């Protein structure tokens, strides 16, 4: 009796906890618990209910689709319920094998029967959506809600350029298309960076950001968040002959101009499912969007009907998860990292935790304002996220578990590397070391930036060599690089005489450069490649630039007050002017007047802004950018109403969708070359 009462109390506690966090996740789009922690609690409740069936209740999270209609949205009753599928949380191969065994048992297939045919695809981490088309026209879009009733979000969904307003090739009475709204990682990072720059709230993860955008009451706010969509199934259908297989359905949806993910296969038996699971695991970090697993479906729809459903889930499908990209761990301390430009970044020192496929012990906290906004304090239980190549970050904190008062973290008044004073820029959020090239942390990064491919292009001068040169006191400034000899380099660890000679040769070769490259290589704050080219084009020589007033700098294209002040301040420092003179004395040269000469040449793209996306047939991204800028054009990283052209190659992403949505002309490489030649755009 004691055991069953204990199990009953624990089951009730788990139901309450899971329902609470599911409400935060699915309804409010404001999660406070990592997926991995939720899954652990969910599995514990499943195990209790299997061991004690009498504990099963109608309100158990294991028995229903989580979600509800928010106030302010019109309820939509689904003609065909939007059910979820069983999730196999065993991330090993056995999860696929167990599903195949269950299906074969249900179909009463013995060992002599041939392998079953499955359709395997990705499990997107987004918001489920039902698109209702009548006679080919989109008439309604609704969220999953509780599976029976969702929310009418039609106006918000119309802002997603990927979703066709009219289906191609069909005017069927009714076709309901089901799929996932999601946000690409690059779009998510761009959005958060924009939020940080404005000093506004950043978003926790792409999934909840996408869900929050779909469920904005104001479509104008939804439009500000770049969303994408993939179709993966059907709801109600009238007047259309459904394909006999799931794979055939995906092909049919693609033919209707609906976006369908390319990462899908038809495979045979458990071995095929395991192979797909492993293949996608290897690709996961390189995908442009988040997934938390893959989905297996019996391919033949007739077999799907035979297998049917159990509770809220189809017996013919399963989601097979990967290790979570969010985990809970302890924040043991906060250290300060000093960047190339002197920016001070607080870094979380974590109790090591396995997240996103690797063990993480450090995570960025971005800046003091972000740290304070999240309420992060030393000793807290924090949520850490790592997805793809994105730097691990602390995205939330379980403040309720903080045992006692802990004071707020304060940024240091002195640089932890060189002891120079730190200061916050006027109107900015970042604290910086004022030591410049005197700071060893900045010195290393300044040298690496100077030697970079798009700067002076000193091949072979990488992190490890720069560490040795700076830590050994061999190089303490940019000009000191050109005093290096073969003997001194060869004496360094893991540096043979041939390698040393290669470095010396690369340094000698780098002396012949261009003025834009040289300006970019100096590492002046706010000066990227494009601005460096504009400055060179405007002033023609570095002496005129160094002596320019702020008023003169403001006359340069796209140079505003902040950039002008940054340039003026840099060249007002005697030690920076001395660096330039020493570099010239070391033999660094470029064609005098090259910038002004370039400005006098043909400028067919003068005043035009272009955006590059995808892979062009013959031109690399850098080469295309150089050609555009040489023709007077500007290359931007995002598409807006001010964009004149989008140049799209193979595997173009959301930028192409945005261009189509805004009506921006889209060019291929041939059309770009025609523009560069002064011909009229098609």
C-alpha positions in Angstrom: 0.0 0.0 0.0 2.8 2.4 0.9 4.4 1.7 -2.5 1.2 2.5 -4.5 0.5 5.6 -2.4 4.0 6.8 -3.1 3.6 6.1 -6.8 0.2 7.9 -6.8 1.7 11.0 -5.1 4.7 11.0 -7.5 2.4 10.6 -10.5 0.3 13.5 -9.4 3.4 15.6 -8.8 4.8 14.8 -12.3 1.4 15.5 -14.0 1.3 18.9 -12.4 4.9 19.7 -13.2 4.7 18.5 -16.8 1.4 20.3 -17.5 2.8 23.5 -16.0 5.9 23.4 -18.2 4.0 22.3 -21.3 1.7 25.3 -20.8 4.8 27.6 -20.7 6.3 25.9 -23.8 3.3 25.3 -26.0 0.9 28.1 -25.0 3.0 31.0 -23.8 6.1 30.2 -25.8 8.2 31.0 -22.8 9.9 27.8 -21.6 11.8 27.6 -18.4 12.9 24.0 -18.5 15.2 22.4 -21.1 13.7 19.7 -23.3 16.0 17.1 -21.9 14.7 17.7 -18.3 11.1 17.7 -19.5 11.8 14.4 -21.3 13.2 12.8 -18.1 10.1 13.7 -16.2 7.8 12.5 -19.0 9.6 9.2 -19.2 9.3 8.8 -15.4 5.5 9.4 -15.6 5.2 6.9 -18.5 7.1 4.3 -16.5 4.8 4.8 -13.5 1.7 4.5 -15.6 2.9 1.3 -17.2 3.7 -0.2 -13.9 0.4 1.0 -12.3 -2.3 1.4 -15.0 -4.8 2.5 -12.3 -2.8 5.8 -12.0 -3.6 6.7 -15.6 -5.8 9.8 -15.7 -7.5 11.7 -18.6 -5.5 14.9 -17.9 -2.1 13.1 -18.0 0.4 14.6 -20.5 0.9 11.1 -21.8 -2.8 11.0 -22.9 -3.3 14.2 -24.8 -1.9 16.8 -27.1 -0.6 19.7 -25.0 -1.8 23.2 -25.9 -4.8 25.5 -25.9 -6.3 28.5 -27.8 -5.0 31.8 -26.6 -7.4 34.6 -25.9 -7.6 37.0 -28.9 -7.6 34.3 -31.5 -10.6 32.8 -33.2 -10.9 29.0 -32.4 -10.7 26.6 -35.3 -12.2 23.1 -35.0 -10.0 20.7 -36.9 -11.9 18.6 -39.3 -9.3 15.9 -38.8 -7.6 16.0 -35.3 -4.0 17.1 -35.3 -2.4 14.4 -33.2 1.2 14.1 -32.1 3.3 11.0 -32.5 5.1 8.8 -30.0 8.6 9.9 -29.2 11.4 7.4 -28.8 13.8 9.1 -26.4 16.3 6.3 -26.6 18.8 8.2 -28.8 20.7 5.0 -29.7 20.1 2.7 -32.7 17.8 0.5 -30.5 15.1 3.1 -30.8 14.7 2.4 -34.6 14.9 -1.3 -34.0 12.2 -1.3 -31.3 9.8 0.7 -33.7 10.3 -1.8 -36.5 9.6 -4.7 -34.1 6.4 -3.1 -32.8 5.1 -2.5 -36.4 5.9 -6.0 -37.6 4.2 -7.5 -34.5 1.1 -5.4 -35.1 1.0 -6.6 -38.7 1.6 -10.2 -37.6 4.8 -10.5 -39.8 7.1 -13.3 -38.9 10.9 -13.4 -39.5 10.5 -14.8 -43.0 8.5 -11.8 -44.2 10.5 -9.2 -46.2 11.6 -5.9 -44.6 8.9 -3.3 -44.3 9.2 -0.1 -46.4 9.5 3.1 -44.4 9.6 6.8 -45.2 12.1 8.6 -43.0 12.3 12.4 -42.6 13.4 15.1 -40.2 11.7 16.1 -37.0 11.6 19.8 -37.1 11.7 21.9 -34.0 8.9 24.4 -34.7 5.2 24.9 -34.5 2.7 22.5 -36.1 0.4 24.2 -38.6 -2.7 23.2 -40.6 -3.1 25.0 -44.0 -6.6 24.7 -45.5 -6.9 25.2 -49.2 -10.3 25.3 -50.9 -10.3 25.0 -54.7 -6.6 25.6 -54.6 -6.7 28.9 -52.6 -5.4 29.3 -49.0 -8.4 30.2 -46.9 -7.3 29.4 -43.4 -4.2 28.6 -41.3 -4.5 27.2 -37.8 -2.2 26.0 -35.0 -2.5 22.5 -33.5 -3.9 23.8 -30.2 -5.1 20.9 -28.2 -5.3 18.7 -31.3 -9.1 19.2 -31.6 -9.2 23.0 -31.6 -6.5 25.4 -32.8 -6.1 29.1 -33.4 -6.8 31.0 -36.6 -3.5 32.6 -37.6 -4.2 33.1 -41.2 -3.1 36.7 -41.5 0.3 35.9 -39.8 0.9 32.9 -42.0 0.4 35.1 -45.1 3.6 36.9 -44.1 5.6 33.7 -44.8 6.8 33.9 -48.4 7.4 30.1 -48.7 3.7 29.3 -48.2 1.8 29.5 -51.5 -1.5 31.4 -51.5 -2.6 29.2 -54.4 -1.6 25.6 -54.9 -0.1 24.7 -58.3 -1.9 22.2 -60.5 -5.0 21.5 -58.4 -8.3 23.0 -57.6 -9.5 20.2 -55.3 -12.5 21.0 -53.1 -10.4 20.7 -49.9 -6.8 19.9 -49.2 -5.5 20.5 -45.7 -1.7 20.5 -45.6 0.1 20.0 -42.4 3.6 21.0 -41.6 6.0 23.0 -39.4 6.7 26.7 -39.1 10.3 27.2 -38.0 13.1 29.7 -37.9 16.5 29.2 -39.5 19.5 29.6 -37.3 21.0 32.5 -39.2 17.7 34.3 -39.1 17.4 33.7 -35.4 21.0 34.9 -34.7 20.4 38.0 -36.9 17.1 38.7 -35.0 18.8 38.4 -31.6 21.7 40.6 -32.7 19.2 43.2 -33.8 17.5 42.9 -30.4 20.8 43.4 -28.5 21.7 46.4 -30.6 18.4 48.0 -29.6 18.8 47.0 -26.0 15.7 44.9 -26.2 14.8 41.4 -25.1 16.5 38.5 -26.9 14.8 35.3 -27.7 15.5 31.9 -26.1 15.6 29.6 -29.1 14.4 29.4 -32.7 11.4 27.2 -32.0 9.7 29.5 -29.4 10.6 32.6 -31.4 8.8 31.1 -34.5 5.8 30.0 -32.4 5.6 33.5 -30.8 5.7 35.1 -34.2 2.9 33.0 -35.5 0.8 33.8 -32.5 1.2 37.6 -32.6 -2.1 39.4 -32.6 -0.6 42.0 -34.9 0.5 40.6 -38.3 3.0 43.5 -38.6 4.9 42.2 -35.6 4.8 38.7 -37.1 6.3 40.0 -40.3 9.4 41.3 -38.4 10.4 37.8 -37.5 11.7 35.8 -40.6 9.9 32.4 -40.7 10.1 29.3 -42.8 7.8 26.3 -43.4 8.0 22.7 -44.4 5.0 20.5 -45.3 4.9 16.9 -44.1 1.3 15.6 -44.1 -2.4 16.0 -44.7 -5.6 16.8 -42.8 -9.0 16.8 -44.4 -9.1 16.0 -48.2 -12.0 16.3 -50.5 -12.0 15.8 -54.3 -8.3 14.8 -54.6 -6.9 11.3 -55.0 -4.3 10.8 -52.3 -1.1 9.0 -53.3 -0.7 5.4 -52.1 2.5 6.1 -50.2 3.8 8.8 -47.9 6.8 9.4 -50.2 4.4 9.9 -53.1 2.5 12.4 -51.0 5.6 14.4 -50.4 6.4 14.5 -54.1 2.8 15.6 -54.8 3.0 18.4 -52.2 6.3 19.6 -53.8 4.6 19.6 -57.2 2.0 22.0 -55.7 4.8 24.4 -54.9 4.7 23.6 -51.2 8.1 23.5 -49.5 9.1 19.9 -48.7 12.4 19.1 -47.0 15.0 17.4 -49.3 16.3 15.3 -46.4 13.9 12.4 -46.7 14.3 8.8 -48.0 12.4 5.6 -48.6 14.2 2.8 -46.9 13.8 -0.9 -45.9 13.5 -2.4 -42.4 15.2 -1.5 -39.2 18.7 -1.4 -40.8 17.5 1.3 -43.2 16.1 3.4 -40.3 19.3 3.0 -38.3 21.3 4.1 -41.3 19.1 7.2 -41.8 19.3 8.1 -38.1 23.1 7.9 -38.2 23.3 9.9 -41.5 21.2 12.8 -40.2 23.1 12.8 -36.9 26.3 13.5 -38.8 24.5 16.3 -40.8 22.6 17.8 -37.9 25.1 20.6 -37.0 25.4 21.6 -40.6 21.7 22.0 -41.2 20.5 25.6 -41.4 17.7 24.9 -38.9 17.2 23.0 -35.7 15.9 19.5 -35.5 15.6 17.3 -32.4 15.3 14.0 -34.1 14.0 12.1 -37.2 10.6 10.6 -38.0 9.9 7.1 -39.3 6.6 6.4 -41.0 5.3 3.2 -42.6 5.4 4.2 -46.3 2.2 2.5 -47.6 -0.9 4.4 -46.6 -3.0 1.2 -46.7 -0.7 -0.3 -44.0 -1.0 2.9 -42.0 -4.8 2.5 -42.0 -4.4 -1.1 -40.9 -2.2 -0.1 -38.0 -4.4 2.7 -36.9 -4.0 4.8 -33.7 -3.6 4.4 -30.0 -4.6 7.2 -27.6 -3.2 10.4 -29.2 -0.6 8.7 -31.4 -0.5 6.7 -34.7 0.9 3.2 -34.5 2.6 3.6 -37.9 4.9 6.5 -37.0 7.5 7.4 -34.4 9.8 10.3 -33.7 13.4 9.1 -32.8 15.2 11.8 -30.9 18.8 13.0 -30.8 20.7 14.3 -27.7 19.1 17.5 -26.5 20.5 20.9 -27.5 19.5 22.4 -24.2 20.5 21.1 -20.8 20.5 22.2 -17.2 23.7 22.7 -15.3 25.3 24.8 -12.5 27.0 28.2 -13.1 30.2 28.0 -11.1 31.6 31.4 -12.0 31.9 34.2 -14.5 35.1 35.2 -16.2 35.9 38.1 -18.5 37.1 37.5 -22.1 38.9 40.3 -23.8 38.4 40.5 -27.6 40.4 41.9 -30.5 38.7 45.3 -30.2 38.9 45.3 -26.4 35.3 44.3 -25.9 34.8 42.6 -22.5 32.5 39.6 -22.7 31.3 37.8 -19.6 31.8 34.0 -20.0 29.9 31.5 -17.9 32.1 28.8 -16.3 29.8 25.8 -16.1 29.7 22.4 -14.4 30.5 20.4 -17.6 27.4 19.2 -19.3 26.8 17.1 -22.5 24.6 19.3 -24.8 24.3 19.5 -28.6 26.6 16.5 -29.1 29.5 17.7 -27.1 30.6 18.5 -23.5 30.3 22.2 -22.7 32.0 23.9 -19.8 32.0 27.5 -21.1 29.1 29.6 -22.5 28.7 33.2 -23.5 26.7 35.6 -21.5 27.0 38.3 -24.3 27.2 41.4 -22.1 26.3 42.9 -18.7 22.8 44.0 -19.9 21.9 40.6 -21.2 23.3 39.0 -18.1 21.1 41.2 -15.9 18.0 40.8 -18.1 18.2 37.0 -17.7 18.8 37.4 -13.9 21.9 35.1 -14.0 24.0 34.9 -10.8 26.9 32.7 -9.8 25.7 29.4 -8.3 22.4 29.3 -10.3 21.0 26.3 -12.1 21.1 27.6 -15.7 19.8 26.4 -19.1 22.6 26.1 -21.6 21.9 25.8 -25.4 24.2 24.7 -28.2 23.0 24.2 -31.7 25.2 23.6 -34.7 28.2 25.8 -34.8 26.6 28.5 -32.6 28.7 29.3 -29.6 27.1 27.8 -26.5 25.1 30.3 -24.5 23.1 30.6 -21.3 19.5 31.2 -22.3 17.8 31.1 -18.9 18.0 30.5 -15.2 15.9 28.6 -12.7 15.9 31.4 -10.2 13.4 29.6 -8.0 16.1 27.1 -7.1 18.5 29.8 -5.8 19.0 29.0 -2.1 19.7 32.5 -0.9 20.5 36.1 -2.0 23.4 36.3 -4.4 24.7 39.8 -5.4 24.6 40.8 -9.1 27.8 40.4 -11.1 29.6 43.6 -11.9 32.0 44.3 -14.8 35.6 44.9 -13.7 36.9 48.5 -13.7 40.3 47.2 -14.9 41.1 44.9 -17.9 41.9 41.5 -16.5 44.7 41.1 -19.1 46.6 44.4 -19.0 45.2 46.3 -16.1 44.1 49.3 -18.2 40.9 51.0 -17.3 37.6 49.7 -18.8 34.9 52.0 -20.1 31.4 51.7 -21.6 30.8 53.4 -24.9 28.3 56.3 -24.9 25.0 54.9 -25.9 26.4 51.4 -26.2 26.1 48.2 -24.1 29.6 46.9 -24.4 32.5 47.5 -21.9 36.0 47.8 -23.5 39.6 47.8 -22.4 41.2 51.1 -23.3 44.7 49.6 -23.6 44.6 49.1 -27.4 47.7 47.4 -28.8 49.3 47.6 -25.4 46.8 44.9 -24.2 48.2 41.4 -24.9 44.7 40.0 -25.5 44.0 42.6 -28.1 47.5 42.3 -29.6 47.0 38.6 -30.5 43.7 39.2 -32.1 45.0 42.3 -33.9 47.9 40.3 -35.3 45.5 37.5 -36.5 43.1 40.0 -38.0 46.0 41.8 -39.7 47.3 38.5 -41.2 43.8 37.4 -42.3 42.9 36.3 -45.8 40.8 39.4 -46.5 43.4 41.7 -44.9 47.1 41.3 -45.5 46.8 37.5 -46.3 49.8 36.2 -44.5 49.4 32.4 -45.1 50.5 30.3 -42.1 50.3 32.9 -39.4 47.6 31.3 -37.3 46.5 31.1 -33.7 49.2 28.8 -32.3 52.1 30.7 -33.9 50.7 34.1 -32.8 50.4 32.8 -29.3 54.1 31.8 -29.3 55.2 35.1 -30.8 53.2 37.3 -28.3 53.7 35.1 -25.2 57.4 34.8 -25.9 57.8 38.6 -26.3 59.0 38.2 -29.9 56.3 40.3 -31.5 54.6 43.2 -29.6 53.2 45.2 -32.5 52.1 44.9 -36.2 55.4 46.3 -37.6 57.4 43.8 -35.6 56.1 41.0 -37.8 58.3 42.2 -40.7 61.4 42.0 -38.5 61.0 38.2 -38.1 63.8 36.1 -39.6 64.0 32.4 -40.4 66.3 31.6 -37.5 64.1 33.1 -34.9 61.0 31.4 -36.2 62.7 28.1 -36.7 63.6 28.1 -33.0 59.9 28.0 -32.0 58.1 24.9 -31.0 56.8 22.7 -33.9 58.5 25.1 -36.4 61.0 23.6 -38.8 63.3 25.7 -41.0 61.1 25.1 -44.1 58.0 26.2 -42.3 59.8 29.3 -41.0 61.0 30.2 -44.5 57.4 29.8 -45.7 56.2 32.4 -43.1 59.0 34.8 -44.0 58.1 34.5 -47.7 54.4 35.0 -46.9 55.2 38.1 -44.9 57.4 39.5 -47.8 54.6 38.7 -50.3 52.0 40.5 -48.1 54.0 43.8 -48.3 52.5 44.4 -51.8 48.8 45.0 -51.0 46.0 47.4 -51.7 44.9 50.4 -49.7 41.4 48.9 -48.8 43.1 45.7 -47.6 45.6 47.8 -45.5 42.9 49.9 -43.9 40.8 46.8 -43.1 43.9 45.1 -41.7 44.5 47.9 -39.1 41.5 46.7 -37.2 39.9 50.1 -36.8 36.5 49.8 -34.9 33.5 49.9 -37.2 35.6 49.6 -40.3 34.7 46.5 -42.4 35.8 45.6 -45.9 33.2 47.7 -47.6 33.8 50.8 -45.6 37.6 50.4 -46.1 37.0 50.3 -49.9 34.7 53.4 -49.6 37.4 55.3 -47.7 40.1 54.3 -50.2 37.9 55.3 -53.1 37.0 58.7 -51.5 40.5 59.8 -50.2 42.8 58.0 -52.6 45.7 57.9 -50.2 46.2 57.2 -46.5 47.7 60.5 -45.6 44.6 62.4 -46.6 42.5 59.9 -44.6 44.7 60.2 -41.5 44.4 64.0 -41.5 40.7 64.1 -42.4 38.3 65.9 -40.0 35.1 64.4 -38.9 33.2 66.6 -41.3 35.3 65.4 -44.2 34.8 61.7 -43.1 31.0 62.3 -43.0 31.2 63.0 -46.8 32.2 59.3 -47.5 29.3 57.0 -48.6 27.6 55.2 -45.7 29.9 56.8 -43.1 27.8 58.2 -40.2 28.7 60.0 -37.0 29.7 56.8 -35.1 32.0 55.5 -37.8 33.5 58.9 -38.5 34.3 59.4 -34.8 35.9 55.9 -34.6 38.2 56.6 -37.6 39.1 60.1 -36.3 39.8 58.8 -32.8 42.0 56.0 -34.2 44.2 58.3 -36.2 44.3 60.9 -33.5 46.3 58.5 -31.4 50.1 59.1 -31.9 50.9 55.4 -31.5 48.5 54.3 -34.2 50.0 56.8 -36.7 53.4 55.5 -35.7 52.2 52.0 -36.5 51.2 53.1 -40.0 54.6 54.9 -40.6 56.5 51.8 -39.3 54.6 49.5 -41.6 55.4 51.7 -44.6 59.0 51.9 -43.5 59.0 48.1 -43.4 58.1 48.0 -47.0 54.3 47.7 -47.0 53.2 49.4 -50.2 50.1 49.8 -52.4 49.4 51.7 -55.6 49.1 55.4 -54.7 45.8 56.9 -55.7 44.2 53.5 -56.5 41.0 54.4 -54.6 40.5 57.6 -56.4 41.4 56.0 -59.7 38.9 53.3 -59.2 36.2 55.8 -58.4 36.8 57.5 -61.8 36.4 54.2 -63.7 33.1 52.6 -64.8 30.6 52.4 -62.0 27.5 50.6 -63.4 26.3 49.6 -60.0 26.9 53.0 -58.3 24.2 53.5 -55.6 22.9 50.0 -55.9 22.6 47.5 -53.0 22.8 43.8 -53.8 22.4 40.7 -51.6 24.2 37.4 -52.4 22.7 34.0 -51.5 23.4 30.4 -52.4 26.3 29.1 -54.4 27.1 30.7 -57.8 28.3 28.4 -60.7 31.8 30.0 -61.1 32.1 32.9 -58.8 32.9 32.5 -55.1 31.2 34.7 -52.6 34.3 36.9 -52.1 35.0 37.3 -55.8 31.4 38.3 -56.5 31.5 40.8 -53.7 34.7 42.3 -55.0 33.3 42.7 -58.5 30.1 44.4 -57.2 32.0 46.8 -55.0 34.5 47.6 -57.8 31.5 48.5 -59.9 30.3 50.9 -57.2 27.7 48.7 -55.7 27.2 47.7 -52.1 26.8 44.1 -50.8 24.4 43.8 -47.9 23.8 40.7 -45.7 20.0 41.1 -45.5 17.1 41.7 -47.9 14.9 44.8 -47.4 12.8 47.1 -49.5 15.9 49.1 -50.2 17.6 46.1 -51.9 18.0 46.6 -55.6 18.9 43.0 -56.6 19.3 39.6 -55.0 21.9 37.4 -56.7 20.9 33.8 -56.1 22.7 30.6 -56.7 22.2 26.9 -55.9 20.7 26.2 -52.4 19.6 29.7 -51.9 17.8 30.1 -48.6 15.5 32.5 -46.8 17.0 35.6 -48.5 15.6 34.4 -51.8 12.2 33.9 -50.2 12.3 37.4 -48.7 13.2 38.8 -52.1 10.2 37.2 -53.8 8.0 38.4 -50.9 9.2 42.0 -51.3 9.2 41.8 -55.1 13.0 42.4 -55.3 14.5 41.4 -58.7 16.4 38.1 -58.5 19.5 37.6 -60.8 21.5 34.6 -61.6 25.3 34.8 -62.2 24.9 35.5 -65.9 22.6 38.4 -65.2 25.0 39.7 -62.6 27.8 39.6 -65.1 25.6 41.5 -67.6 25.0 44.2 -65.0 28.7 44.4 -64.3 29.3 44.9 -68.0 27.0 47.8 -68.0 24.1 46.0 -69.7 20.5 46.5 -68.6 19.2 44.1 -66.0 16.6 41.6 -67.2 
